[in-house]
Amino acid sequence: MLDLVTYIVEQLVDDKQAVNVTSAMDNETEVITIRVAENDVGKVIGKQGKIAMSIRTLAKAVGIKNGKRYSIEIAD
C-alpha cells in the first residue's frame, strides 16, 4: 500500500525528492502519512479535496481486498 500511495503522490507533485510517505499502526488501522514540499500540498489535496478523497478511496478499496484498514493523512 505504501508503494501505491508513494507512486500516486510522486506523479502529482513537482518536487519528487520531497515526497515522504510513512506508515504507522494505530490499533487495527494502518495510518499512512504523506509529506510533500510546501508548494505541492495543494496538488495532493486538489480542488475541494477531490484528489485526497480519491487517494483515500483507493486505499479503502485495497484495504477491503486485503482485509486491512488504512487511513490516509496529509501533513502540513
C-alpha positions in Angstrom: 0.0 0.0 0.0 2.9 2.3 0.8 4.3 1.9 -2.6 1.0 2.6 -4.3 0.5 5.9 -2.4 4.1 6.9 -3.0 3.7 6.3 -6.7 0.5 8.3 -6.9 1.8 11.2 -5.0 5.1 11.4 -7.0 3.1 11.6 -10.2 1.2 14.7 -8.8 4.0 16.8 -7.4 6.8 18.9 -9.0 9.4 18.1 -6.3 9.6 14.3 -6.2 12.6 14.4 -3.9 10.5 16.0 -1.1 7.9 13.2 -1.1 7.9 11.2 2.2 5.3 8.6 2.8 5.4 6.8 6.2 3.2 4.2 7.8 2.3 3.6 11.5 -0.1 1.2 13.2 -2.9 2.7 15.3 -5.0 -0.2 16.8 -6.1 -2.1 13.8 -5.7 0.7 11.3 -2.6 1.5 9.3 -2.1 5.2 9.2 -0.3 6.4 6.1 1.1 10.0 6.4 2.0 11.9 3.2 4.5 14.7 3.4 5.4 16.8 0.4 7.1 20.2 -0.3 5.0 23.2 0.9 4.2 24.4 -2.6 3.0 20.9 -3.6 0.4 20.3 -0.8 -2.4 21.9 -2.8 -1.7 19.5 -5.7 -2.0 16.5 -3.4 -5.2 17.8 -1.9 -6.8 19.0 -5.1 -9.7 21.3 -5.7 -12.3 20.8 -2.9 -10.2 17.9 -1.7 -11.1 15.7 -4.6 -7.6 14.2 -5.2 -7.2 13.5 -1.4 -10.6 11.8 -1.4 -9.6 9.7 -4.5 -6.4 8.5 -2.8 -8.5 7.6 0.3 -11.0 5.7 -1.9 -8.2 3.7 -3.5 -6.8 2.9 0.0 -10.2 1.7 1.1 -10.6 -0.5 -1.9 -7.2 -2.1 -1.5 -7.9 -2.5 2.3 -11.1 -4.3 1.6 -9.3 -6.6 -0.8 -6.5 -7.3 1.7 -8.7 -7.4 4.8 -7.0 -4.3 6.3 -8.0 -0.8 7.2 -6.0 2.2 6.0 -6.2 5.9 7.0 -4.5 8.5 4.8 -3.3 11.7 6.3 -1.7 14.7 4.5 0.8 16.5 6.8 1.0 20.3 6.5 
